Amino acid sequence: MGEIRPKRILRLLIMLSGSRRYMMAELEERLGMSARNIRRDLELIESSVFC
């Protein structure tokens, strides 16, 4: 069973908060998530007050 969504989103936010840019394949590998889940999480972040 994978991580719960809030924890995944927090990990993604921490990674993306730096000045480094990531390719989707690298995010998939580092986070152990599918591109589909990463996109969904990014959409949630984008639609929230974090942006």
CORLINZI-V717645 format. One line per field, one symbol per residue. ss: DSSP state (H for helix, E for strand, - for the rest). phi: phi as a letter, one per 30 degrees, with the letter a starting at -180 (. if undefined). psi: psi as a letter, one per 20 degrees, with the letter a starting at -180 (. if undefined). A space follows every 50 residues. Layout:
ss->???
phi->???
psi->???
This chain:
ss->----HHHHHHHHHHHH-------HHHHHHHH---HHHHHHHHHHHHH--- -
phi->.dddeeddddddddddddddcbdedddeddcibdeddddddddddddcdd c
psi->prqqghgggggggggiiaiqqqqghhggghikqqhghggghhhgghiaih .
